[in-house]
Amino acid sequence: MKISQNKLTRRNFLKTVAVTGAVFGSGFNPALRAFAASDKLPAVERGQWKPTTCQGCTSWCSKQAYVLDGRVIKVRGNPNSLVNGEASCPRAHLSLQQLYDPDRIKTPMKRTNPRKGKKEDPGFIPISWDEALNTIADKIMELRKKNETHKYMLMRGRYTYMRDIIYDRMTKIIGSPNNISHSAICAEAEKFGSYYTEGYWSYRQYDVVNTKYIILWGADPLAANRQVSYYLSIWGDVLDRAQVAVVDPRLSASATKADEWLPIMPGEDGALASAFAHIILTEGLWYKDFVGDFHPDSPIKKFETGRTIPEEFSTEIDGELVKEVSFQEKYTYGLIKWWNLELKDKTAQWAAKKTKLSAEQIRRVAIGYGKAAPQAICWVGGGPAMQVRGSYAAMAAHALNGLVGAVDNVGGTLVANKEYTQSFPGADNFLDNIAKKGKKHKKIDHRGRKEFPALKKGKPGSAVVTNNAAEGILNEDPNEISVAIAYMNNFAFSCPQTERWERALAKIPFLVHITTHAAEFTWFADIVLPSTHHMFEKWGYVKSHANGYLHVTLLQPVIDPVWDVRIDETEIPWLIAEKLAQRGFDNLIRHYKEYKDPETGKSPTNEKEFALYSLKYATHKLWDPAEYKGGDKFSGWEDFRAKGVWNSGPYPYRKRWGKMKTKTKKFEFYSETLKNALAKHAEKHNTNIDDIMTTCNYQARGEVAFIPHYEQPYTRGSAAEYPLLLVDYKSRLNREGRSANCLLYQELKDLDPGDEKRDDVAKINPVDARKLGIKTADKIKLISPTGELTCTAKLWEGTRPGTVAKCYGQGHWAYGKVAAGEFGKVSRGGNNNDIIPADYDRLSGSSAFYGLTRVKIVRLL
Amino acid sequence: MKKLQGSSPQGQNELKKKITRRGLLKLSAWGVAALSMAKVAEGVSVAEKSLTAKRKRLAMVIDLQRCMGCGACIITCKNENNVQDGFTWADKISKTVGKFPNVRYEYLPTLCNHCEKAPCVEVCPTGAMHKGDGDITMHNPKVCIGCKTCIAACPYGVISFNKKKPYKFWKSDEPLIKGATSSPREVVQKVKATAIPYYNPDREATLAGAGTRYKGIVEKCTLCDHRVKNGKLPYCVQRCPAKARIFGDLNAPNSAVNRILGKYRSFRLKEHLGTKPKVYYVRSLNPGTYQGTRGSV
């Protein structure tokens, strides 16, 4: 029999079938039958694109998942979103390997080894949901019986806006003050910059399509956070219209495409920002329509280096001597104070010494930026902000947006558009006396103490100090934590100085982890509950903004869950509430039954209904035409669900000018808002603001504490012993810290400039490497004053001399077979948080990651 | 079918007789693959008829200014074509050049160049590498004998050889935590997939063995011919978030590729070899400006 590919005909094919008949059995492949019938090539993409949301980073893009025969095969951006459209960054696609990861936990587990520690194998064995939930409910009831509900703790990691069900309401009704979020290891200090200048505590959006100049401050939008998909989609055009300058000690993804790379010394961002402001003012480039100008009669009409400007001058009007302000500000406040207190001597030459950049480049960028006003963006990322004294650097860099009138303006920095989601019903009526008493205890993270002002939105003690909760647990300060539930977090990996968390978690007598994978955190758990994958198996919603719009996008179960998993933020708290009710405490389930389906008015009767009704409740005003308030309009829930995303109206430019949520309603270069917040904090501790500054490790004294200003970086380790500064950054393939177990992550790690496939490299400038005798591919230890890690050395010209650049993401010793060197035993590469000391920007409560520690390198033989 | 014969390299029939038996043996062992192969045979013929009414020369332009070096093309290609770990049909060449602080990063997305004078086609002894519709350099895995001559001949290193049984990762029976996590094989079975859990059956429309690749054959980019023949763009083109990849027919004067190639000076990889690649690059990855200068003495 002759069969060649050329001559393979239907007849020959049938012969072939005879040979291989057994394989086919009686059934013919339906696809082939269809094909034979129509005599056409089988159609592609016969499945359905179903809407959902990606939370691989906090871009929170609306997505569509391509589903065929109950399997997710591909993902893309949801074209219905005006924020991200069809564009999709690379990390989104890794979600498939997370969903179908064999190392996902498919059933609840319990620990069989009573000893806890990094070196103790927990001896997890599978148990039923019933057993797991009964155990959890029993432990909570024990606390309640002993009036010790304050010893209960809830830790939150990746969340949707369904969070309050488990994070807020459940914790309150059980009776504990201890709901601790991950926010302070994200970028809270970044929000500090915009809040204490323009009264906005959140991430900004950037009008890049209309801008002429962009300065990226430690932000890398082409790789990581925020709205990466959107910025990838537009950047090629942005480069035609705008100059892009990148302030970053290493050649970031965004720096590879920029006009200017400013490889600054870590921690010196504030110096650069002050010099930019100095140059913009001395060159007369501030935006007069926003900032105003000198009084026409003022004897001084320009900013000159080193010269103090009196705030007022005397002039004669109708024969009378009157005081007039030297500078008539329009929508800003405190420019002259800022100049006198901080800026007047901060020349390019001064900053050049601090930053190790050339004065020429500093001037060039400052003037370019100033000339582009008001279409000139300072994009302040975590880099300058997440430092020990980062609050002021964040203010300094963000204040430039005020100086050039970019705030709320075309081609500038924008805030979130208005949206109409609603909060869940309040918990107050369901708090019994035990809960009320328990809730009054102080929080485990020490926020609000003298050394932790944590001034979120002007209120002392209102921001979380995530990483300090480990100290609270370890020292039983203010009390012991005896029952803790945590979801989708991994503090033993994601918080600096990880070993503190290892000890803290080992100390908690009963720890529950809700997670998709057996992470480092899980290692210390007594009960493990398997969570749905947020993108494909969960109900929820998130809000996000870019491109002049805000979207509210739904997370939807586009397939049946692969394993026996439950939704972390809705189904699991409901199931716990049921178990508590069985034990005579029904307050929580009675509260949850208030989350009624807006369409039918029905109360939920099980966890699945609860997950859906609570979502419909929260988004009611978006999808119910009778409740319509603005933005996209839908005919009802099903219509909203099918499109998957609600878009706000377009951005109302300049509407906030003169109406900012600061004390003065203006953009504050002298922050009365911060002054007020600091005064409140000082008063609470019967002291003065200078004492607070000293206690919290800031250099500012007197009025300098209220203005954006330069503070010397606070660095751990001596230069003699630890010659290099660590530069930590994020991978374009990181799905937070959760994608290292994906094959694609390892295979394509070299998509991060300078990185290598399947490896974890510390990148050292060849100049330093020569001095240290280090070569590419050497196995090395990075040692800081607080820890060490093992990785591979790489010589790279994209690293500033004097620093070592290393990406965050590798270094797992748990999580899965691919992520770990040897699961439970050996890490794959090294986790940067093993060498970053636990320290804080105390005004915002943020953990410091950058400009913080020096390291030494030891070559392993 | 006729068209395919016409476009196959000459003098192959002799060799093909040899591989017939081999192919048949594989058919017995790989019934599913056999089914797919039949689809190729008939599917191609139909598509050929419709596409060859007007001869096309399909090409890609990659706009490096729009390219963000993000690698979404590499990942989504693997996604669409069920490309296994360690293999890349779409790939990149990247390096950092210069001395600090005068440094730039170079990144060039790569894929099969679908050369007009394709060395792989010229040297293939069995006709497995052949010119398909639209001048796409196609590979027929059923005829491939895994001699790797194509790999040696290709100046671009875009052909991969299945030295081992494919999808090794997914064939493991070892769970991480006994009873609480699954083995890779168990996931594949649980979701009733072929080879990998997120297996895309579309690929079988024109490429036998796309999911059931086997040890001893080569594989490479086919410009997503299964999509193109269905009027859809190659998946890397469709999914590039930056619209950096532009696809079209060089023979159509007003196609987007011709518009862009008319506007910008382009380059192709190793043009001096005379392979006439059909992947073109325009503009610069680093379009940054600098302040005018005359330099100094």
Interface residues (C-beta under 8 A of the other chain):
Chain A: M1 K2 I3 S4 Q5 N6 L8 T9 R10 F13 T16 V17 V19 T20 A22 V23 F24 N29 A31 L32 F35 A36 D39 K40 L41 P42 A43 V44 E45 R46 L68 D69 G70 R71 V72 I73 K74 R76 G77 A87 S88 C89 P90 H93 L94 L96 Q97 L99 Y100 D101 P102 D103 R104 I105 K106 T107 M109 F124 I125 P126 L222 A223 S229 L232 S233 W235 G236 L239 D240 Q243 V244 L251 A253 T256 K257 A258 D259 E260 W261 P263 R364 A518 V528 V562 W563 R732 L733 L743 L744 E747 L748 D750 L751 P753 G754 N765 V767 W796 E797 G798 T799 R800 P801 G816 K817 F823
Chain B: M1 L4 Q5 S8 N13 K16 K17 I19 T20 G23 L24 L27 S28 G31 V32 A34 L35 M37 A38 K39 V40 A41 E42 G43 V46 A47 D63 Q65 R66 C67 M68 G69 C70 G71 A72 I74 I75 T76 K78 N79 E80 D85 G86 K92 S94 T96 V97 G98 K99 F100 P101 V103 R104 Y105 Y107 G127 N140 K142 V143 F169 S172 P175 L176 I177 G179 A180 T181 S182 S183 P184 E186 V187 K190 V191 K192 A193 P197 Y198 Y199 N200 P201 D202 E204 A205 T206 H226 R227 K229 N230 K232 R239 P241 A242 K243 A244 L285 N286 P287 G288 T289 Y290 Q291
